[in-house]
């Protein structure tokens, strides 16, 4: 199975917008260095394993976790 980085980046953006309720806040979060990821989430999302980590973090934020 081929990894679809463009489709997955769109998915990450949509999930971030849902999580933060604002496109501008989501874009800011996606482009800012994140300590747990060691890079900006948008960069990490380019790999399939990075995408999974970002989904976990956004889920934790959505449900009251700290990330």
HTML snippet that shows the backbone in 3Dmol.js (N, CA, C, O; Angstrom):
<script src="https://3Dmol.org/build/3Dmol-min.js"></script>
<div id="view" style="width:600px;height:400px;position:relative"></div>
<script>
const pdb = `
ATOM      1  N   UNK A   1       0.841  -1.186   0.000  1.00  0.00           N
ATOM      2  CA  UNK A   1       0.000   0.000   0.000  1.00  0.00           C
ATOM      3  C   UNK A   1       0.883   1.245   0.000  1.00  0.00           C
ATOM      4  O   UNK A   1       1.810   1.358   0.802  1.00  0.00           O
ATOM      5  N   UNK A   2       0.598   2.147  -0.876  1.00  0.00           N
ATOM      6  CA  UNK A   2       1.391   3.365  -0.994  1.00  0.00           C
ATOM      7  C   UNK A   2       0.893   4.421  -0.013  1.00  0.00           C
ATOM      8  O   UNK A   2      -0.313   4.583   0.178  1.00  0.00           O
ATOM      9  N   UNK A   3       1.813   5.127   0.597  1.00  0.00           N
ATOM     10  CA  UNK A   3       1.473   6.185   1.543  1.00  0.00           C
ATOM     11  C   UNK A   3       1.092   7.440   0.769  1.00  0.00           C
ATOM     12  O   UNK A   3       1.848   7.898  -0.088  1.00  0.00           O
ATOM     13  N   UNK A   4      -0.083   7.999   1.070  1.00  0.00           N
ATOM     14  CA  UNK A   4      -0.608   9.187   0.394  1.00  0.00           C
ATOM     15  C   UNK A   4      -0.386  10.405   1.281  1.00  0.00           C
ATOM     16  O   UNK A   4      -1.270  10.788   2.048  1.00  0.00           O
ATOM     17  N   UNK A   5       0.799  11.017   1.177  1.00  0.00           N
ATOM     18  CA  UNK A   5       1.119  12.129   2.076  1.00  0.00           C
ATOM     19  C   UNK A   5       0.212  13.331   1.853  1.00  0.00           C
ATOM     20  O   UNK A   5      -0.138  14.015   2.815  1.00  0.00           O
ATOM     21  N   UNK A   6      -0.175  13.608   0.617  1.00  0.00           N
ATOM     22  CA  UNK A   6      -1.051  14.764   0.352  1.00  0.00           C
ATOM     23  C   UNK A   6      -2.422  14.542   0.983  1.00  0.00           C
ATOM     24  O   UNK A   6      -2.959  15.435   1.638  1.00  0.00           O
ATOM     25  N   UNK A   7      -2.983  13.363   0.788  1.00  0.00           N
ATOM     26  CA  UNK A   7      -4.286  13.048   1.378  1.00  0.00           C
ATOM     27  C   UNK A   7      -4.230  13.034   2.889  1.00  0.00           C
ATOM     28  O   UNK A   7      -5.157  13.493   3.556  1.00  0.00           O
ATOM     29  N   UNK A   8      -3.146  12.507   3.428  1.00  0.00           N
ATOM     30  CA  UNK A   8      -3.023  12.448   4.877  1.00  0.00           C
ATOM     31  C   UNK A   8      -2.781  13.827   5.487  1.00  0.00           C
ATOM     32  O   UNK A   8      -3.238  14.095   6.598  1.00  0.00           O
ATOM     33  N   UNK A   9      -2.077  14.694   4.785  1.00  0.00           N
ATOM     34  CA  UNK A   9      -1.896  16.062   5.288  1.00  0.00           C
ATOM     35  C   UNK A   9      -3.246  16.778   5.326  1.00  0.00           C
ATOM     36  O   UNK A   9      -3.523  17.538   6.253  1.00  0.00           O
ATOM     37  N   UNK A  10      -4.076  16.536   4.325  1.00  0.00           N
ATOM     38  CA  UNK A  10      -5.416  17.132   4.322  1.00  0.00           C
ATOM     39  C   UNK A  10      -6.231  16.593   5.492  1.00  0.00           C
ATOM     40  O   UNK A  10      -6.980  17.334   6.127  1.00  0.00           O
ATOM     41  N   UNK A  11      -6.082  15.311   5.771  1.00  0.00           N
ATOM     42  CA  UNK A  11      -6.784  14.688   6.896  1.00  0.00           C
ATOM     43  C   UNK A  11      -6.315  15.292   8.227  1.00  0.00           C
ATOM     44  O   UNK A  11      -7.125  15.577   9.109  1.00  0.00           O
ATOM     45  N   UNK A  12      -5.012  15.478   8.357  1.00  0.00           N
ATOM     46  CA  UNK A  12      -4.463  16.065   9.584  1.00  0.00           C
ATOM     47  C   UNK A  12      -4.964  17.498   9.760  1.00  0.00           C
ATOM     48  O   UNK A  12      -5.333  17.898  10.864  1.00  0.00           O
ATOM     49  N   UNK A  13      -4.976  18.258   8.687  1.00  0.00           N
ATOM     50  CA  UNK A  13      -5.489  19.636   8.768  1.00  0.00           C
ATOM     51  C   UNK A  13      -6.947  19.645   9.223  1.00  0.00           C
ATOM     52  O   UNK A  13      -7.324  20.426  10.096  1.00  0.00           O
ATOM     53  N   UNK A  14      -7.763  18.776   8.628  1.00  0.00           N
ATOM     54  CA  UNK A  14      -9.182  18.710   8.993  1.00  0.00           C
ATOM     55  C   UNK A  14      -9.350  18.312  10.463  1.00  0.00           C
ATOM     56  O   UNK A  14     -10.177  18.885  11.172  1.00  0.00           O
ATOM     57  N   UNK A  15      -8.572  17.340  10.913  1.00  0.00           N
ATOM     58  CA  UNK A  15      -8.650  16.908  12.308  1.00  0.00           C
ATOM     59  C   UNK A  15      -8.204  18.023  13.254  1.00  0.00           C
ATOM     60  O   UNK A  15      -8.804  18.218  14.311  1.00  0.00           O
ATOM     61  N   UNK A  16      -7.163  18.747  12.881  1.00  0.00           N
ATOM     62  CA  UNK A  16      -6.686  19.857  13.715  1.00  0.00           C
ATOM     63  C   UNK A  16      -7.734  20.970  13.785  1.00  0.00           C
ATOM     64  O   UNK A  16      -7.948  21.556  14.846  1.00  0.00           O
ATOM     65  N   UNK A  17      -8.378  21.257  12.668  1.00  0.00           N
ATOM     66  CA  UNK A  17      -9.435  22.282  12.663  1.00  0.00           C
ATOM     67  C   UNK A  17     -10.590  21.841  13.548  1.00  0.00           C
ATOM     68  O   UNK A  17     -11.131  22.645  14.306  1.00  0.00           O
ATOM     69  N   UNK A  18     -10.976  20.568  13.459  1.00  0.00           N
ATOM     70  CA  UNK A  18     -12.037  20.046  14.339  1.00  0.00           C
ATOM     71  C   UNK A  18     -11.626  20.139  15.800  1.00  0.00           C
ATOM     72  O   UNK A  18     -12.439  20.485  16.658  1.00  0.00           O
ATOM     73  N   UNK A  19     -10.371  19.833  16.082  1.00  0.00           N
ATOM     74  CA  UNK A  19      -9.879  19.834  17.459  1.00  0.00           C
ATOM     75  C   UNK A  19      -9.857  21.241  18.051  1.00  0.00           C
ATOM     76  O   UNK A  19     -10.295  21.455  19.181  1.00  0.00           O
ATOM     77  N   UNK A  20      -9.342  22.198  17.278  1.00  0.00           N
ATOM     78  CA  UNK A  20      -9.155  23.546  17.802  1.00  0.00           C
ATOM     79  C   UNK A  20     -10.312  24.490  17.485  1.00  0.00           C
ATOM     80  O   UNK A  20     -10.409  25.570  18.069  1.00  0.00           O
ATOM     81  N   UNK A  21     -11.188  24.090  16.563  1.00  0.00           N
ATOM     82  CA  UNK A  21     -12.353  24.902  16.244  1.00  0.00           C
ATOM     83  C   UNK A  21     -12.055  26.134  15.424  1.00  0.00           C
ATOM     84  O   UNK A  21     -12.918  26.999  15.274  1.00  0.00           O
ATOM     85  N   UNK A  22     -10.858  26.232  14.893  1.00  0.00           N
ATOM     86  CA  UNK A  22     -10.453  27.408  14.130  1.00  0.00           C
ATOM     87  C   UNK A  22      -9.356  27.014  13.158  1.00  0.00           C
ATOM     88  O   UNK A  22      -8.391  26.349  13.536  1.00  0.00           O
ATOM     89  N   UNK A  23      -9.502  27.420  11.917  1.00  0.00           N
ATOM     90  CA  UNK A  23      -8.484  27.117  10.930  1.00  0.00           C
ATOM     91  C   UNK A  23      -7.163  27.799  11.266  1.00  0.00           C
ATOM     92  O   UNK A  23      -6.099  27.202  11.100  1.00  0.00           O
ATOM     93  N   UNK A  24      -7.220  29.034  11.734  1.00  0.00           N
ATOM     94  CA  UNK A  24      -5.975  29.751  12.025  1.00  0.00           C
ATOM     95  C   UNK A  24      -5.243  29.145  13.223  1.00  0.00           C
ATOM     96  O   UNK A  24      -4.015  29.063  13.217  1.00  0.00           O
ATOM     97  N   UNK A  25      -5.983  28.722  14.247  1.00  0.00           N
ATOM     98  CA  UNK A  25      -5.347  28.086  15.406  1.00  0.00           C
ATOM     99  C   UNK A  25      -4.770  26.730  14.992  1.00  0.00           C
ATOM    100  O   UNK A  25      -3.672  26.364  15.412  1.00  0.00           O
ATOM    101  N   UNK A  26      -5.509  25.993  14.175  1.00  0.00           N
ATOM    102  CA  UNK A  26      -5.038  24.693  13.700  1.00  0.00           C
ATOM    103  C   UNK A  26      -3.756  24.853  12.894  1.00  0.00           C
ATOM    104  O   UNK A  26      -2.796  24.114  13.113  1.00  0.00           O
ATOM    105  N   UNK A  27      -3.724  25.795  11.974  1.00  0.00           N
ATOM    106  CA  UNK A  27      -2.525  26.023  11.157  1.00  0.00           C
ATOM    107  C   UNK A  27      -1.342  26.432  12.027  1.00  0.00           C
ATOM    108  O   UNK A  27      -0.213  26.004  11.788  1.00  0.00           O
ATOM    109  N   UNK A  28      -1.600  27.260  13.033  1.00  0.00           N
ATOM    110  CA  UNK A  28      -0.536  27.670  13.948  1.00  0.00           C
ATOM    111  C   UNK A  28       0.033  26.449  14.676  1.00  0.00           C
ATOM    112  O   UNK A  28       1.250  26.289  14.764  1.00  0.00           O
ATOM    113  N   UNK A  29      -0.843  25.593  15.195  1.00  0.00           N
ATOM    114  CA  UNK A  29      -0.405  24.395  15.910  1.00  0.00           C
ATOM    115  C   UNK A  29       0.373  23.473  14.978  1.00  0.00           C
ATOM    116  O   UNK A  29       1.414  22.939  15.360  1.00  0.00           O
ATOM    117  N   UNK A  30      -0.121  23.284  13.766  1.00  0.00           N
ATOM    118  CA  UNK A  30       0.515  22.379  12.812  1.00  0.00           C
ATOM    119  C   UNK A  30       1.913  22.847  12.403  1.00  0.00           C
ATOM    120  O   UNK A  30       2.775  22.029  12.084  1.00  0.00           O
ATOM    121  N   UNK A  31       2.130  24.138  12.412  1.00  0.00           N
ATOM    122  CA  UNK A  31       3.401  24.690  11.923  1.00  0.00           C
ATOM    123  C   UNK A  31       4.375  25.075  13.029  1.00  0.00           C
ATOM    124  O   UNK A  31       5.477  25.544  12.742  1.00  0.00           O
ATOM    125  N   UNK A  32       3.990  24.887  14.279  1.00  0.00           N
ATOM    126  CA  UNK A  32       4.847  25.253  15.411  1.00  0.00           C
ATOM    127  C   UNK A  32       5.559  24.009  15.944  1.00  0.00           C
ATOM    128  O   UNK A  32       4.961  22.935  16.015  1.00  0.00           O
ATOM    129  N   UNK A  33       6.816  24.147  16.314  1.00  0.00           N
ATOM    130  CA  UNK A  33       7.588  23.033  16.877  1.00  0.00           C
ATOM    131  C   UNK A  33       6.839  22.426  18.055  1.00  0.00           C
ATOM    132  O   UNK A  33       6.322  23.150  18.906  1.00  0.00           O
ATOM    133  N   UNK A  34       6.779  21.099  18.107  1.00  0.00           N
ATOM    134  CA  UNK A  34       6.104  20.393  19.191  1.00  0.00           C
ATOM    135  C   UNK A  34       7.120  19.477  19.871  1.00  0.00           C
ATOM    136  O   UNK A  34       7.732  18.628  19.222  1.00  0.00           O
ATOM    137  N   UNK A  35       7.298  19.657  21.196  1.00  0.00           N
ATOM    138  CA  UNK A  35       8.310  18.902  21.945  1.00  0.00           C
ATOM    139  C   UNK A  35       8.137  17.391  21.840  1.00  0.00           C
ATOM    140  O   UNK A  35       9.126  16.675  21.683  1.00  0.00           O
ATOM    141  N   UNK A  36       6.907  16.889  21.923  1.00  0.00           N
ATOM    142  CA  UNK A  36       6.687  15.444  21.878  1.00  0.00           C
ATOM    143  C   UNK A  36       7.037  14.842  20.519  1.00  0.00           C
ATOM    144  O   UNK A  36       7.403  13.670  20.426  1.00  0.00           O
ATOM    145  N   UNK A  37       6.923  15.645  19.478  1.00  0.00           N
ATOM    146  CA  UNK A  37       7.186  15.157  18.129  1.00  0.00           C
ATOM    147  C   UNK A  37       8.611  15.435  17.666  1.00  0.00           C
ATOM    148  O   UNK A  37       9.117  14.761  16.769  1.00  0.00           O
ATOM    149  N   UNK A  38       9.251  16.413  18.266  1.00  0.00           N
ATOM    150  CA  UNK A  38      10.603  16.780  17.871  1.00  0.00           C
ATOM    151  C   UNK A  38      10.661  17.606  16.598  1.00  0.00           C
ATOM    152  O   UNK A  38      11.733  17.801  16.026  1.00  0.00           O
ATOM    153  N   UNK A  39       9.520  18.087  16.158  1.00  0.00           N
ATOM    154  CA  UNK A  39       9.418  18.902  14.944  1.00  0.00           C
ATOM    155  C   UNK A  39       8.014  19.475  14.881  1.00  0.00           C
ATOM    156  O   UNK A  39       7.184  19.201  15.748  1.00  0.00           O
ATOM    157  N   UNK A  40       7.755  20.255  13.873  1.00  0.00           N
ATOM    158  CA  UNK A  40       6.398  20.765  13.659  1.00  0.00           C
ATOM    159  C   UNK A  40       5.506  19.611  13.203  1.00  0.00           C
ATOM    160  O   UNK A  40       5.939  18.797  12.388  1.00  0.00           O
ATOM    161  N   UNK A  41       4.285  19.518  13.702  1.00  0.00           N
ATOM    162  CA  UNK A  41       3.394  18.425  13.310  1.00  0.00           C
ATOM    163  C   UNK A  41       3.224  18.272  11.801  1.00  0.00           C
ATOM    164  O   UNK A  41       3.126  17.146  11.312  1.00  0.00           O
ATOM    165  N   UNK A  42       3.187  19.351  11.065  1.00  0.00           N
ATOM    166  CA  UNK A  42       3.000  19.272   9.621  1.00  0.00           C
ATOM    167  C   UNK A  42       4.169  18.537   8.951  1.00  0.00           C
ATOM    168  O   UNK A  42       3.983  17.876   7.929  1.00  0.00           O
ATOM    169  N   UNK A  43       5.354  18.652   9.519  1.00  0.00           N
ATOM    170  CA  UNK A  43       6.533  17.946   9.001  1.00  0.00           C
ATOM    171  C   UNK A  43       6.456  16.464   9.368  1.00  0.00           C
ATOM    172  O   UNK A  43       6.718  15.594   8.539  1.00  0.00           O
ATOM    173  N   UNK A  44       6.097  16.196  10.607  1.00  0.00           N
ATOM    174  CA  UNK A  44       6.007  14.819  11.097  1.00  0.00           C
ATOM    175  C   UNK A  44       4.913  14.046  10.347  1.00  0.00           C
ATOM    176  O   UNK A  44       5.043  12.840  10.136  1.00  0.00           O
ATOM    177  N   UNK A  45       3.847  14.728   9.948  1.00  0.00           N
ATOM    178  CA  UNK A  45       2.716  14.087   9.271  1.00  0.00           C
ATOM    179  C   UNK A  45       3.075  13.553   7.892  1.00  0.00           C
ATOM    180  O   UNK A  45       2.270  12.857   7.272  1.00  0.00           O
ATOM    181  N   UNK A  46       4.255  13.863   7.409  1.00  0.00           N
ATOM    182  CA  UNK A  46       4.663  13.376   6.092  1.00  0.00           C
ATOM    183  C   UNK A  46       4.965  11.881   6.091  1.00  0.00           C
ATOM    184  O   UNK A  46       5.054  11.272   5.024  1.00  0.00           O
ATOM    185  N   UNK A  47       5.125  11.280   7.274  1.00  0.00           N
ATOM    186  CA  UNK A  47       5.337   9.835   7.348  1.00  0.00           C
ATOM    187  C   UNK A  47       4.097   9.184   7.967  1.00  0.00           C
ATOM    188  O   UNK A  47       3.366   9.825   8.722  1.00  0.00           O
ATOM    189  N   UNK A  48       3.869   7.930   7.648  1.00  0.00           N
ATOM    190  CA  UNK A  48       2.686   7.245   8.179  1.00  0.00           C
ATOM    191  C   UNK A  48       2.756   7.107   9.697  1.00  0.00           C
ATOM    192  O   UNK A  48       1.737   7.249  10.372  1.00  0.00           O
ATOM    193  N   UNK A  49       3.941   6.832  10.244  1.00  0.00           N
ATOM    194  CA  UNK A  49       4.063   6.712  11.697  1.00  0.00           C
ATOM    195  C   UNK A  49       3.871   8.075  12.378  1.00  0.00           C
ATOM    196  O   UNK A  49       3.304   8.159  13.467  1.00  0.00           O
ATOM    197  N   UNK A  50       4.344   9.121  11.731  1.00  0.00           N
ATOM    198  CA  UNK A  50       4.142  10.468  12.267  1.00  0.00           C
ATOM    199  C   UNK A  50       2.682  10.860  12.272  1.00  0.00           C
ATOM    200  O   UNK A  50       2.206  11.505  13.206  1.00  0.00           O
ATOM    201  N   UNK A  51       1.975  10.471  11.234  1.00  0.00           N
ATOM    202  CA  UNK A  51       0.541  10.750  11.147  1.00  0.00           C
ATOM    203  C   UNK A  51      -0.198  10.124  12.324  1.00  0.00           C
ATOM    204  O   UNK A  51      -1.074  10.755  12.915  1.00  0.00           O
ATOM    205  N   UNK A  52       0.147   8.904  12.661  1.00  0.00           N
ATOM    206  CA  UNK A  52      -0.483   8.216  13.784  1.00  0.00           C
ATOM    207  C   UNK A  52      -0.219   8.969  15.082  1.00  0.00           C
ATOM    208  O   UNK A  52      -1.126   9.132  15.898  1.00  0.00           O
ATOM    209  N   UNK A  53       1.014   9.429  15.281  1.00  0.00           N
ATOM    210  CA  UNK A  53       1.357  10.170  16.498  1.00  0.00           C
ATOM    211  C   UNK A  53       0.564  11.479  16.601  1.00  0.00           C
ATOM    212  O   UNK A  53       0.097  11.847  17.679  1.00  0.00           O
ATOM    213  N   UNK A  54       0.422  12.160  15.493  1.00  0.00           N
ATOM    214  CA  UNK A  54      -0.338  13.417  15.490  1.00  0.00           C
ATOM    215  C   UNK A  54      -1.799  13.148  15.799  1.00  0.00           C
ATOM    216  O   UNK A  54      -2.424  13.905  16.543  1.00  0.00           O
ATOM    217  N   UNK A  55      -2.349  12.089  15.243  1.00  0.00           N
ATOM    218  CA  UNK A  55      -3.737  11.735  15.531  1.00  0.00           C
ATOM    219  C   UNK A  55      -3.918  11.447  17.020  1.00  0.00           C
ATOM    220  O   UNK A  55      -4.930  11.836  17.605  1.00  0.00           O
ATOM    221  N   UNK A  56      -2.952  10.771  17.638  1.00  0.00           N
ATOM    222  CA  UNK A  56      -3.020  10.482  19.075  1.00  0.00           C
ATOM    223  C   UNK A  56      -2.998  11.776  19.889  1.00  0.00           C
ATOM    224  O   UNK A  56      -3.770  11.928  20.835  1.00  0.00           O
ATOM    225  N   UNK A  57      -2.124  12.698  19.528  1.00  0.00           N
ATOM    226  CA  UNK A  57      -2.010  13.957  20.257  1.00  0.00           C
ATOM    227  C   UNK A  57      -3.294  14.780  20.115  1.00  0.00           C
ATOM    228  O   UNK A  57      -3.803  15.314  21.101  1.00  0.00           O
ATOM    229  N   UNK A  58      -3.813  14.882  18.895  1.00  0.00           N
ATOM    230  CA  UNK A  58      -5.032  15.653  18.688  1.00  0.00           C
ATOM    231  C   UNK A  58      -6.218  15.016  19.404  1.00  0.00           C
ATOM    232  O   UNK A  58      -7.092  15.723  19.905  1.00  0.00           O
ATOM    233  N   UNK A  59      -6.253  13.698  19.455  1.00  0.00           N
ATOM    234  CA  UNK A  59      -7.293  13.011  20.191  1.00  0.00           C
ATOM    235  C   UNK A  59      -7.195  13.319  21.677  1.00  0.00           C
ATOM    236  O   UNK A  59      -8.207  13.568  22.331  1.00  0.00           O
ATOM    237  N   UNK A  60      -5.984  13.304  22.208  1.00  0.00           N
ATOM    238  CA  UNK A  60      -5.773  13.623  23.627  1.00  0.00           C
ATOM    239  C   UNK A  60      -6.217  15.050  23.927  1.00  0.00           C
ATOM    240  O   UNK A  60      -6.846  15.303  24.955  1.00  0.00           O
ATOM    241  N   UNK A  61      -5.894  15.976  23.042  1.00  0.00           N
ATOM    242  CA  UNK A  61      -6.313  17.362  23.233  1.00  0.00           C
ATOM    243  C   UNK A  61      -7.836  17.456  23.214  1.00  0.00           C
ATOM    244  O   UNK A  61      -8.428  18.148  24.042  1.00  0.00           O
ATOM    245  N   UNK A  62      -8.463  16.767  22.278  1.00  0.00           N
ATOM    246  CA  UNK A  62      -9.918  16.794  22.153  1.00  0.00           C
ATOM    247  C   UNK A  62     -10.624  16.269  23.395  1.00  0.00           C
ATOM    248  O   UNK A  62     -11.687  16.762  23.774  1.00  0.00           O
ATOM    249  N   UNK A  63     -10.026  15.272  24.020  1.00  0.00           N
ATOM    250  CA  UNK A  63     -10.672  14.622  25.153  1.00  0.00           C
ATOM    251  C   UNK A  63     -10.071  15.014  26.484  1.00  0.00           C
ATOM    252  O   UNK A  63     -10.205  14.287  27.468  1.00  0.00           O
ATOM    253  N   UNK A  64      -9.404  16.167  26.524  1.00  0.00           N
ATOM    254  CA  UNK A  64      -8.935  16.715  27.785  1.00  0.00           C
ATOM    255  C   UNK A  64      -7.552  16.293  28.215  1.00  0.00           C
ATOM    256  O   UNK A  64      -7.106  16.646  29.307  1.00  0.00           O
ATOM    257  N   UNK A  65      -6.865  15.542  27.373  1.00  0.00           N
ATOM    258  CA  UNK A  65      -5.501  15.157  27.697  1.00  0.00           C
ATOM    259  C   UNK A  65      -4.567  16.341  27.459  1.00  0.00           C
ATOM    260  O   UNK A  65      -4.972  17.358  26.896  1.00  0.00           O
ATOM    261  N   UNK A  66      -3.362  16.205  27.878  1.00  0.00           N
ATOM    262  CA  UNK A  66      -2.382  17.266  27.698  1.00  0.00           C
ATOM    263  C   UNK A  66      -1.397  16.835  26.638  1.00  0.00           C
ATOM    264  O   UNK A  66      -0.833  15.743  26.703  1.00  0.00           O
ATOM    265  N   UNK A  67      -1.189  17.710  25.646  1.00  0.00           N
ATOM    266  CA  UNK A  67      -0.202  17.384  24.618  1.00  0.00           C
ATOM    267  C   UNK A  67       0.351  18.643  24.018  1.00  0.00           C
ATOM    268  O   UNK A  67       1.200  18.582  23.129  1.00  0.00           O
TER     269      UNK A  67
END
`;
const viewer = $3Dmol.createViewer("view");
viewer.addModel(pdb, "pdb");
viewer.setStyle({}, {cartoon: {color: "spectrum"}});
viewer.zoomTo();
viewer.render();
</script>
